[in-house]
Amino acid sequence: MAYHFIGIKGTGMAALACILHDEHKEVTGSDIDKYIFTEDGLRARNIPIYSFSPDNIKDNDTVIIGLSFDQTHPEVKAAMDNPTVKTYYYNEYLGILLESYSSICVAGTHGKSTTTGILGQVLSLQDECAYLIGDGHGYMPEHANHFVLESCEFQRHFLAYHPDYAIITN
């Protein structure tokens, strides 16, 4: 079973793809052909990035859909029409992933990325800590017990998360 990301160059999507790769999962993704800075971490991990095509959807994959895409997108439609494929929107899958860790979500209007990055680094001095930053950076150490993430309040997406702790910046 592989994980395929529709819109893998999105800031949260790229970070989550890196995290699943760090967990030794097979990860692929699709997006526009134009260079976007978030692909640097994906390419450093040799995660394949394809042009959008319904042919990218394979039987028995888990497909994670970027929040910019609806059911009219050809890849989303192909994934949802395939009964062997499990589909999740980005925030849904991230909410499920968080259940396995002691989690801290950082939300607010300014300083989310900085706060998440600093917190991830400081906590790593005490114990293994994963992080997901909304600039495309994600990291999952082998024996992580904690997960710090920048949570997106746009359209209430963060309601899919049930963290142990929350920080709200303003």
N, C-alpha and C positions, 0 to 999 in steps of 0.2 A: 504494500500500500504506500502510495506517495501522496504528498501534499502539493497541490497546485494553487497558486495565488493569482487571482484575476485582478490586475492592477498592482502588481508587485512593487512598482517603483513609488507607491504612495509612502508617506513618511512612516506611518504606523505599520503598514503592510511590510515594508522592507525590513523594519526592525523585528517584526514577528517572524518573518521568513528566516532571518539570521538566527533567532532563538531556536526555532525548530531544527534548523541545520545543526546548531550546537548540541541539540539533543540526539543527534545522529539519525535524524529523519531524512528521507529522500525528499528534496524540495525542488520544485520548478515554478516558473511564473510567466506571466505574459503582461505586456504593456505596450505603450507607444514606442516607436523606434527611436525617437529623439532622446539624446542623452539627458539624464536627470541625475543630480549629485547623489541621490539616495541609492543609486545602483552600485556605487563604489564598494560598499560593504558586501553586497551580493556577489559581485565579481571577485572580490578577494576570497570568498568562500567557494568560488566556482559553481554558484547556483545558476543554472541555465535560465535565460530570459528570452522568451519567444515573442514574436508579433502576435497580436490577437488572432485567434482562429478557433472555431468550434472543434477542430481536430486536436487541439491541445488537451481536451478532456478525455481521460482514459478510464476504462472500467475500474471500479473499486478504489478510485482516488478519493481523498478528502479534499474538497475544493473550498478555499477561503476567498470570499468575495469582498472586494473593496467597497466601501460605503458610497462611492460615486456611481456605482453600477446597479441598474435595476434588471428586471426579468426580460426586458426587451433586448439586452446586450446578447449577441450570438453565443458567446462562451457561457454566460450565465444560463441562458436558455438550454444549451446543450447539457450543462451540468445538472440542472434541475429536472430535465426530461429523462436523465439516465437513472434508472432505479438502483443501480449498484453504487452510485456516487453519493457520498454524504456532503451536504453543502451547509456552510455557515457564513454569515456575514462576519466581518472582521471583529466587531465588538462582541458578538455572541461567542466566538471561539476564544477570544481573550478572556472573557468572563469565566469560561469553563477551565481554561488553563490556570487561572489564578487560584482555583479551589485547592490546588495541590501545594500551595506555599503560604507562608505568613506574608501577607501582602500589604503594601502601602501605595495608595493612589494619590497622585498630586494633580490637583485641578486648580483653575483660577484664570485670571485675566492676563497676568504677566509673571514671568519667572518660572514657569512650569518646567521647561527643559533644564534650566540651570539648577533648580531645586532637586529635580530627579537625578541629574548627573552627580551632584555633590552628595546626595543621600546614598546613592548606589556605591560611590567610592568609599564613603565613611563606613557604611555597614560592612563592606568587603574587608575592612581591617579586622573585624570581629568574627565574621562567619561568611560562608559562601553566599553571595547575593547576585541575583539576576537583575537586569534592568532593561526597560524599554523606554527610549526617549523619542519624542515626536520629531526628531530630525533625521530619522532613519537608522539610528543606532540601537542595536539590541544585542544582548549578551546573556548566555546561560551557562554558568560553570557546571561542571560535572555533578557536584553534590550540593547544589543550591538549596537552601532552606527558606530564603527570603526572596521576594520579588517586588521591586520598586518600579512603578510605571507612571508615565505621564498619561493621565486619562483625559479624554476629549469630551468636553461638555457640549459640543456642537450637536444640535438636534437631540440632546439628552442621551447620546450614545453611552455615556458612562453609567447609565442605569442598569446595564448588563453586568456590571462589576459589583462584587460584594466584598470589598477589601476588609482586612482586619483593622487598618488604620487609614485615615484620610488627612491630607494636608490641603488646605485651600489658600492659595496666594491671592493677593490683590494689591 
